[in-house]
Amino acid sequence: MKIESEIQQVKPFRSPQHKALVNLIFTYSWAFDQVKLILQPLDVTYQQLNVLKILKGSESPLTTSIIRKKLIDKKADTSRLVDRLAKKGLVIKNTCCGDKRLVDVELSENGKKFLLEIEGLIPEFDTILSNLSDEEATVLSNLLDKIRG
């Protein structure tokens, strides 16, 4: 459906760039809602899943400041995310040996099991963009990179 119909836009956009920006923001919100629906039964947020995936990709514990740099959502409160994951038993927090002010975070055994269990959901994330061919998805990704470039 066209963005004009989705937001009931009556007047034309002032430029193609304005239309693209509105469409990008609207589509972000829609896609994020789709992700929340997939994750809802797991009692985990996308930001929490992002932290777990970051830790999974690391060979050693990471400080919250390193995790923050790697997060997709740069506005997320990393300390709070880690605290909630620790309460769920999915991560382990330890005082950093080199700097007592820092906290090292690593996946717990439960966190590793949790990530293995949800691997089956990964294809559901791909269905969010299933209207795009592989080539179109690549073009979209390249355009989004160009916007930030």
Backbone as JSON Lines, residues from 0, in Angstrom:
{"i":0,"aa":"M","n":[0.84,-1.17,0.0],"ca":[0.0,0.0,0.0],"c":[0.89,1.25,0.0]}
{"i":1,"aa":"K","n":[0.52,2.23,-0.73],"ca":[1.29,3.47,-0.83],"c":[1.25,4.23,0.49]}
{"i":2,"aa":"I","n":[2.33,4.93,0.79],"ca":[2.44,5.69,2.04],"c":[1.33,6.73,2.15]}
{"i":3,"aa":"E","n":[0.95,7.33,1.04],"ca":[-0.13,8.33,1.08],"c":[-1.42,7.73,1.62]}
{"i":4,"aa":"S","n":[-1.72,6.51,1.21],"ca":[-2.93,5.83,1.68],"c":[-2.79,5.42,3.14]}
{"i":5,"aa":"E","n":[-1.61,4.92,3.5],"ca":[-1.38,4.46,4.87],"c":[-1.59,5.57,5.89]}
{"i":6,"aa":"I","n":[-1.12,6.78,5.56],"ca":[-1.22,7.88,6.53],"c":[-2.31,8.88,6.15]}
{"i":7,"aa":"Q","n":[-3.09,8.52,5.13],"ca":[-4.19,9.36,4.65],"c":[-3.71,10.76,4.3]}
{"i":8,"aa":"Q","n":[-2.61,10.8,3.55],"ca":[-2.0,12.06,3.1],"c":[-2.83,12.63,1.97]}
{"i":9,"aa":"V","n":[-3.3,13.86,2.11],"ca":[-4.12,14.49,1.09],"c":[-3.26,15.37,0.19]}
{"i":10,"aa":"K","n":[-2.44,16.19,0.79],"ca":[-1.57,17.08,0.01],"c":[-0.33,16.31,-0.45]}
{"i":11,"aa":"P","n":[0.22,16.72,-1.58],"ca":[1.45,16.05,-2.03],"c":[2.61,16.37,-1.09]}
{"i":12,"aa":"F","n":[3.58,15.46,-1.03],"ca":[4.78,15.72,-0.24],"c":[5.56,16.85,-0.9]}
{"i":13,"aa":"R","n":[6.34,17.57,-0.11],"ca":[7.06,18.72,-0.65],"c":[8.22,18.33,-1.56]}
{"i":14,"aa":"S","n":[8.69,17.06,-1.43],"ca":[9.78,16.58,-2.28],"c":[9.83,15.06,-2.2]}
{"i":15,"aa":"P","n":[10.48,14.44,-3.16],"ca":[10.66,12.98,-3.08],"c":[11.43,12.57,-1.82]}
{"i":16,"aa":"Q","n":[12.36,13.39,-1.39],"ca":[13.13,13.09,-0.18],"c":[12.23,13.12,1.05]}
{"i":17,"aa":"H","n":[11.32,14.1,1.11],"ca":[10.38,14.19,2.23],"c":[9.49,12.94,2.26]}
{"i":18,"aa":"K","n":[8.98,12.55,1.11],"ca":[8.14,11.35,1.03],"c":[8.92,10.12,1.47]}
{"i":19,"aa":"A","n":[10.16,10.01,1.01],"ca":[10.99,8.86,1.38],"c":[11.25,8.82,2.88]}
{"i":20,"aa":"L","n":[11.51,9.97,3.49],"ca":[11.77,10.02,4.93],"c":[10.53,9.62,5.72]}
{"i":21,"aa":"V","n":[9.37,10.15,5.36],"ca":[8.13,9.78,6.03],"c":[7.88,8.27,5.86]}
{"i":22,"aa":"N","n":[8.11,7.77,4.66],"ca":[7.91,6.36,4.39],"c":[8.89,5.5,5.21]}
{"i":23,"aa":"L","n":[10.12,5.95,5.32],"ca":[11.13,5.22,6.1],"c":[10.73,5.15,7.57]}
{"i":24,"aa":"I","n":[10.31,6.27,8.13],"ca":[9.92,6.31,9.55],"c":[8.67,5.46,9.77]}
{"i":25,"aa":"F","n":[7.69,5.59,8.9],"ca":[6.46,4.8,9.02],"c":[6.78,3.31,8.93]}
{"i":26,"aa":"T","n":[7.62,2.94,7.97],"ca":[7.96,1.53,7.75],"c":[8.77,0.98,8.91]}
{"i":27,"aa":"Y","n":[9.65,1.8,9.49],"ca":[10.4,1.38,10.68],"c":[9.41,0.99,11.79]}
{"i":28,"aa":"S","n":[8.43,1.85,12.03],"ca":[7.45,1.59,13.08],"c":[6.67,0.31,12.79]}
{"i":29,"aa":"W","n":[6.27,0.12,11.55],"ca":[5.53,-1.08,11.17],"c":[6.4,-2.32,11.37]}
{"i":30,"aa":"A","n":[7.63,-2.27,10.9],"ca":[8.53,-3.43,11.01],"c":[8.82,-3.75,12.47]}
{"i":31,"aa":"F","n":[9.02,-2.71,13.27],"ca":[9.3,-2.93,14.69],"c":[8.1,-3.6,15.37]}
{"i":32,"aa":"D","n":[6.89,-3.2,15.0],"ca":[5.69,-3.85,15.54],"c":[5.65,-5.33,15.15]}
{"i":33,"aa":"Q","n":[6.06,-5.66,13.94],"ca":[6.1,-7.05,13.49],"c":[7.1,-7.86,14.33]}
{"i":34,"aa":"V","n":[8.25,-7.27,14.59],"ca":[9.28,-7.93,15.4],"c":[8.75,-8.16,16.82]}
{"i":35,"aa":"K","n":[8.08,-7.15,17.39],"ca":[7.53,-7.3,18.75],"c":[6.52,-8.45,18.81]}
{"i":36,"aa":"L","n":[5.71,-8.6,17.77],"ca":[4.73,-9.7,17.74],"c":[5.42,-11.06,17.74]}
{"i":37,"aa":"I","n":[6.52,-11.17,17.02],"ca":[7.26,-12.44,16.97],"c":[7.87,-12.75,18.33]}
{"i":38,"aa":"L","n":[8.41,-11.73,18.99],"ca":[9.13,-11.94,20.25],"c":[8.23,-11.99,21.48]}
{"i":39,"aa":"Q","n":[7.02,-11.51,21.37],"ca":[6.11,-11.42,22.52],"c":[5.98,-12.72,23.31]}
{"i":40,"aa":"P","n":[5.78,-13.86,22.65],"ca":[5.63,-15.11,23.43],"c":[6.91,-15.52,24.18]}
{"i":41,"aa":"L","n":[8.04,-14.95,23.79],"ca":[9.32,-15.33,24.41],"c":[9.66,-14.49,25.63]}
{"i":42,"aa":"D","n":[8.86,-13.46,25.89],"ca":[9.11,-12.56,27.01],"c":[10.5,-11.92,26.92]}
{"i":43,"aa":"V","n":[10.84,-11.49,25.71],"ca":[12.11,-10.81,25.49],"c":[11.87,-9.69,24.48]}
{"i":44,"aa":"T","n":[12.55,-8.56,24.69],"ca":[12.43,-7.45,23.75],"c":[13.49,-7.58,22.67]}
{"i":45,"aa":"Y","n":[13.3,-6.82,21.59],"ca":[14.3,-6.85,20.51],"c":[15.65,-6.38,21.02]}
{"i":46,"aa":"Q","n":[15.64,-5.35,21.89],"ca":[16.9,-4.85,22.44],"c":[17.59,-5.91,23.28]}
{"i":47,"aa":"Q","n":[16.82,-6.66,24.07],"ca":[17.4,-7.73,24.88],"c":[17.95,-8.84,23.98]}
{"i":48,"aa":"L","n":[17.22,-9.18,22.93],"ca":[17.7,-10.19,21.99],"c":[18.98,-9.71,21.32]}
{"i":49,"aa":"N","n":[19.05,-8.43,21.0],"ca":[20.25,-7.86,20.39],"c":[21.45,-8.03,21.31]}
{"i":50,"aa":"V","n":[21.28,-7.78,22.61],"ca":[22.36,-7.97,23.58],"c":[22.79,-9.44,23.61]}
{"i":51,"aa":"L","n":[21.82,-10.35,23.63],"ca":[22.15,-11.78,23.66],"c":[22.92,-12.19,22.41]}
{"i":52,"aa":"K","n":[22.52,-11.68,21.26],"ca":[23.21,-12.02,20.01],"c":[24.63,-11.45,19.99]}
{"i":53,"aa":"I","n":[24.79,-10.24,20.53],"ca":[26.12,-9.64,20.61],"c":[27.03,-10.51,21.48]}
{"i":54,"aa":"L","n":[26.51,-10.94,22.62],"ca":[27.29,-11.78,23.53],"c":[27.59,-13.14,22.89]}
{"i":55,"aa":"K","n":[26.64,-13.67,22.14],"ca":[26.85,-14.95,21.47],"c":[28.01,-14.85,20.47]}
{"i":56,"aa":"G","n":[28.13,-13.71,19.83],"ca":[29.17,-13.52,18.83],"c":[30.54,-13.19,19.4]}
{"i":57,"aa":"S","n":[30.62,-13.08,20.71],"ca":[31.89,-12.73,21.34],"c":[32.53,-13.97,21.96]}
{"i":58,"aa":"E","n":[33.84,-14.04,21.87],"ca":[34.55,-15.19,22.44],"c":[34.87,-14.99,23.92]}
{"i":59,"aa":"S","n":[34.67,-13.77,24.4],"ca":[34.96,-13.48,25.8],"c":[33.9,-12.52,26.34]}
{"i":60,"aa":"P","n":[33.82,-12.36,27.67],"ca":[32.85,-11.41,28.23],"c":[33.08,-10.0,27.69]}
{"i":61,"aa":"L","n":[31.99,-9.24,27.63],"ca":[32.06,-7.86,27.14],"c":[31.59,-6.91,28.23]}
{"i":62,"aa":"T","n":[32.17,-5.72,28.27],"ca":[31.69,-4.7,29.18],"c":[30.41,-4.09,28.6]}
{"i":63,"aa":"T","n":[29.63,-3.45,29.46],"ca":[28.4,-2.82,28.98],"c":[28.72,-1.71,27.98]}
{"i":64,"aa":"S","n":[29.86,-1.04,28.12],"ca":[30.2,0.03,27.17],"c":[30.49,-0.54,25.78]}
{"i":65,"aa":"I","n":[31.11,-1.7,25.71],"ca":[31.35,-2.33,24.4],"c":[30.03,-2.81,23.81]}
{"i":66,"aa":"I","n":[29.18,-3.39,24.65],"ca":[27.86,-3.83,24.17],"c":[27.1,-2.64,23.6]}
{"i":67,"aa":"R","n":[27.12,-1.51,24.3],"ca":[26.41,-0.3,23.87],"c":[26.85,0.11,22.47]}
{"i":68,"aa":"K","n":[28.14,0.04,22.19],"ca":[28.67,0.44,20.88],"c":[28.17,-0.48,19.77]}
{"i":69,"aa":"K","n":[27.85,-1.72,20.11],"ca":[27.45,-2.71,19.11],"c":[25.94,-2.8,18.93]}
{"i":70,"aa":"L","n":[25.18,-2.17,19.82],"ca":[23.72,-2.26,19.76],"c":[23.15,-1.61,18.5]}
{"i":71,"aa":"I","n":[22.08,-2.18,17.99],"ca":[21.36,-1.57,16.87],"c":[20.67,-0.3,17.33]}
{"i":72,"aa":"D","n":[20.01,-0.36,18.49],"ca":[19.3,0.78,19.07],"c":[20.26,1.51,20.01]}
{"i":73,"aa":"K","n":[20.89,2.56,19.52],"ca":[21.92,3.27,20.29],"c":[21.34,4.01,21.5]}
{"i":74,"aa":"K","n":[20.01,4.2,21.55],"ca":[19.4,4.9,22.67],"c":[19.02,3.97,23.82]}
{"i":75,"aa":"A","n":[19.19,2.68,23.62],"ca":[18.8,1.71,24.65],"c":[19.7,1.86,25.88]}
{"i":76,"aa":"D","n":[19.12,1.66,27.05],"ca":[19.85,1.72,28.31],"c":[20.5,0.35,28.54]}
{"i":77,"aa":"T","n":[21.76,0.26,28.2],"ca":[22.47,-1.03,28.22],"c":[22.5,-1.64,29.61]}
{"i":78,"aa":"S","n":[22.76,-0.84,30.61],"ca":[22.82,-1.37,31.97],"c":[21.5,-1.99,32.39]}
{"i":79,"aa":"R","n":[20.42,-1.31,32.07],"ca":[19.09,-1.83,32.41],"c":[18.78,-3.11,31.63]}
{"i":80,"aa":"L","n":[19.15,-3.13,30.33],"ca":[18.93,-4.33,29.53],"c":[19.67,-5.53,30.13]}
{"i":81,"aa":"V","n":[20.93,-5.29,30.51],"ca":[21.75,-6.36,31.09],"c":[21.16,-6.81,32.43]}
{"i":82,"aa":"D","n":[20.71,-5.85,33.24],"ca":[20.11,-6.21,34.53],"c":[18.88,-7.09,34.34]}
{"i":83,"aa":"R","n":[18.04,-6.75,33.38],"ca":[16.83,-7.55,33.14],"c":[17.18,-8.95,32.62]}
{"i":84,"aa":"L","n":[18.2,-9.02,31.77],"ca":[18.62,-10.33,31.27],"c":[19.24,-11.16,32.39]}
{"i":85,"aa":"A","n":[19.93,-10.51,33.31],"ca":[20.51,-11.23,34.46],"c":[19.4,-11.76,35.36]}
{"i":86,"aa":"K","n":[18.34,-10.96,35.58],"ca":[17.22,-11.42,36.39],"c":[16.52,-12.62,35.76]}
{"i":87,"aa":"K","n":[16.52,-12.68,34.43],"ca":[15.92,-13.81,33.72],"c":[16.87,-15.0,33.67]}
{"i":88,"aa":"G","n":[18.1,-14.82,34.16],"ca":[19.08,-15.89,34.17],"c":[19.73,-16.15,32.82]}
{"i":89,"aa":"L","n":[19.66,-15.17,31.92],"ca":[20.19,-15.37,30.58],"c":[21.63,-14.87,30.42]}
{"i":90,"aa":"V","n":[22.06,-13.99,31.33],"ca":[23.44,-13.51,31.31],"c":[24.01,-13.53,32.72]}
{"i":91,"aa":"I","n":[25.34,-13.49,32.78],"ca":[26.05,-13.41,34.04],"c":[26.84,-12.12,34.05]}
{"i":92,"aa":"K","n":[26.73,-11.38,35.16],"ca":[27.48,-10.14,35.34],"c":[28.58,-10.37,36.37]}
{"i":93,"aa":"N","n":[29.78,-9.89,36.04],"ca":[30.9,-9.96,36.97],"c":[31.65,-8.64,36.95]}
{"i":94,"aa":"T","n":[32.23,-8.28,38.07],"ca":[33.06,-7.08,38.1],"c":[34.29,-7.31,37.23]}
{"i":95,"aa":"C","n":[34.61,-6.33,36.42],"ca":[35.76,-6.42,35.51],"c":[37.05,-6.47,36.32]}
{"i":96,"aa":"C","n":[37.91,-7.41,35.99],"ca":[39.18,-7.56,36.72],"c":[40.08,-6.34,36.54]}
{"i":97,"aa":"G","n":[40.14,-5.81,35.33],"ca":[41.03,-4.69,35.03],"c":[40.54,-3.35,35.55]}
{"i":98,"aa":"D","n":[39.22,-3.18,35.68],"ca":[38.65,-1.91,36.11],"c":[37.4,-2.21,36.91]}
{"i":99,"aa":"K","n":[37.47,-2.03,38.22],"ca":[36.37,-2.38,39.12],"c":[35.09,-1.58,38.85]}
{"i":100,"aa":"R","n":[35.21,-0.48,38.1],"ca":[34.02,0.32,37.79],"c":[33.2,-0.3,36.66]}
{"i":101,"aa":"L","n":[33.81,-1.22,35.91],"ca":[33.13,-1.84,34.77],"c":[32.56,-3.2,35.14]}
{"i":102,"aa":"V","n":[31.58,-3.61,34.36],"ca":[30.94,-4.91,34.55],"c":[31.16,-5.73,33.29]}
{"i":103,"aa":"D","n":[31.67,-6.95,33.47],"ca":[31.79,-7.89,32.36],"c":[30.5,-8.69,32.27]}
{"i":104,"aa":"V","n":[30.04,-8.91,31.05],"ca":[28.78,-9.63,30.83],"c":[29.05,-10.78,29.88]}
{"i":105,"aa":"E","n":[28.49,-11.94,30.21],"ca":[28.59,-13.09,29.32],"c":[27.29,-13.88,29.36]}
{"i":106,"aa":"L","n":[27.08,-14.68,28.33],"ca":[25.9,-15.53,28.29],"c":[25.99,-16.59,29.37]}
{"i":107,"aa":"S","n":[24.88,-16.84,30.03],"ca":[24.81,-17.97,30.96],"c":[24.48,-19.22,30.14]}
{"i":108,"aa":"E","n":[24.52,-20.36,30.77],"ca":[24.12,-21.59,30.08],"c":[22.66,-21.5,29.65]}
{"i":109,"aa":"N","n":[21.81,-20.89,30.51],"ca":[20.41,-20.7,30.14],"c":[20.28,-19.77,28.94]}
{"i":110,"aa":"G","n":[21.14,-18.75,28.88],"ca":[21.13,-17.83,27.75],"c":[21.51,-18.54,26.45]}
{"i":111,"aa":"K","n":[22.49,-19.41,26.52],"ca":[22.89,-20.19,25.34],"c":[21.76,-21.12,24.9]}
{"i":112,"aa":"K","n":[21.11,-21.77,25.86],"ca":[19.99,-22.64,25.54],"c":[18.83,-21.85,24.93]}
{"i":113,"aa":"F","n":[18.56,-20.68,25.5],"ca":[17.49,-19.82,25.01],"c":[17.73,-19.46,23.54]}
{"i":114,"aa":"L","n":[18.96,-19.06,23.22],"ca":[19.27,-18.69,21.84],"c":[19.13,-19.88,20.89]}
{"i":115,"aa":"L","n":[19.49,-21.06,21.36],"ca":[19.31,-22.25,20.53],"c":[17.82,-22.54,20.29]}
{"i":116,"aa":"E","n":[17.03,-22.34,21.34],"ca":[15.58,-22.6,21.22],"c":[14.91,-21.65,20.24]}
{"i":117,"aa":"I","n":[15.36,-20.41,20.19],"ca":[14.67,-19.44,19.33],"c":[15.22,-19.4,17.9]}
{"i":118,"aa":"E","n":[16.21,-20.21,17.61],"ca":[16.73,-20.26,16.24],"c":[15.62,-20.55,15.24]}
{"i":119,"aa":"G","n":[14.62,-21.3,15.66],"ca":[13.5,-21.61,14.78],"c":[12.67,-20.39,14.4]}
{"i":120,"aa":"L","n":[12.79,-19.33,15.17],"ca":[12.04,-18.1,14.87],"c":[12.73,-17.22,13.84]}
{"i":121,"aa":"I","n":[14.0,-17.47,13.59],"ca":[14.75,-16.61,12.68],"c":[14.06,-16.48,11.32]}
{"i":122,"aa":"P","n":[13.54,-17.57,10.73],"ca":[12.83,-17.41,9.45],"c":[11.61,-16.49,9.55]}
{"i":123,"aa":"E","n":[10.99,-16.42,10.73],"ca":[9.84,-15.51,10.89],"c":[10.26,-14.05,10.7]}
{"i":124,"aa":"F","n":[11.47,-13.71,11.13],"ca":[11.96,-12.34,10.92],"c":[12.09,-12.06,9.43]}
{"i":125,"aa":"D","n":[12.52,-13.05,8.67],"ca":[12.69,-12.86,7.23],"c":[11.35,-12.63,6.53]}
{"i":126,"aa":"T","n":[10.26,-13.15,7.1],"ca":[8.96,-12.96,6.46],"c":[8.5,-11.51,6.51]}
{"i":127,"aa":"I","n":[9.07,-10.72,7.38],"ca":[8.69,-9.31,7.46],"c":[8.98,-8.61,6.13]}
{"i":128,"aa":"L","n":[10.05,-9.02,5.47],"ca":[10.41,-8.42,4.18],"c":[10.18,-9.41,3.04]}
{"i":129,"aa":"S","n":[9.26,-10.34,3.22],"ca":[9.05,-11.38,2.21],"c":[8.49,-10.85,0.89]}
{"i":130,"aa":"N","n":[7.96,-9.63,0.88],"ca":[7.48,-9.04,-0.37],"c":[8.62,-8.6,-1.27]}
{"i":131,"aa":"L","n":[9.85,-8.62,-0.75],"ca":[11.02,-8.22,-1.54],"c":[11.77,-9.45,-2.02]}
{"i":132,"aa":"S","n":[12.24,-9.37,-3.26],"ca":[13.14,-10.42,-3.75],"c":[14.5,-10.23,-3.09]}
{"i":133,"aa":"D","n":[15.38,-11.21,-3.23],"ca":[16.73,-11.08,-2.68],"c":[17.42,-9.85,-3.27]}
{"i":134,"aa":"E","n":[17.24,-9.64,-4.56],"ca":[17.87,-8.49,-5.22],"c":[17.31,-7.18,-4.68]}
{"i":135,"aa":"E","n":[16.0,-7.11,-4.51],"ca":[15.38,-5.89,-3.97],"c":[15.83,-5.63,-2.54]}
{"i":136,"aa":"A","n":[15.95,-6.68,-1.74],"ca":[16.41,-6.52,-0.36],"c":[17.85,-6.0,-0.34]}
{"i":137,"aa":"T","n":[18.67,-6.48,-1.26],"ca":[20.06,-6.0,-1.34],"c":[20.09,-4.54,-1.76]}
{"i":138,"aa":"V","n":[19.28,-4.16,-2.73],"ca":[19.22,-2.77,-3.17],"c":[18.75,-1.88,-2.01]}
{"i":139,"aa":"L","n":[17.71,-2.32,-1.3],"ca":[17.2,-1.55,-0.16],"c":[18.29,-1.37,0.89]}
{"i":140,"aa":"S","n":[18.98,-2.44,1.22],"ca":[20.05,-2.37,2.21],"c":[21.15,-1.42,1.77]}
{"i":141,"aa":"N","n":[21.51,-1.49,0.49],"ca":[22.54,-0.57,-0.02],"c":[22.07,0.88,0.03]}
{"i":142,"aa":"L","n":[20.81,1.12,-0.29],"ca":[20.27,2.49,-0.21],"c":[20.26,3.01,1.23]}
{"i":143,"aa":"L","n":[19.9,2.14,2.17],"ca":[19.9,2.56,3.57],"c":[21.32,2.87,4.04]}
{"i":144,"aa":"D","n":[22.29,2.07,3.59],"ca":[23.7,2.36,3.9],"c":[24.1,3.71,3.32]}
{"i":145,"aa":"K","n":[23.64,3.98,2.1],"ca":[23.97,5.25,1.42],"c":[23.38,6.44,2.17]}
{"i":146,"aa":"I","n":[22.17,6.29,2.71],"ca":[21.56,7.38,3.48],"c":[22.45,7.75,4.66]}
{"i":147,"aa":"R","n":[22.96,6.75,5.36],"ca":[23.81,7.0,6.52],"c":[25.23,7.41,6.15]}
{"i":148,"aa":"G","n":[25.59,7.18,4.88],"ca":[26.97,7.43,4.44],"c":[27.29,8.88,4.36]}
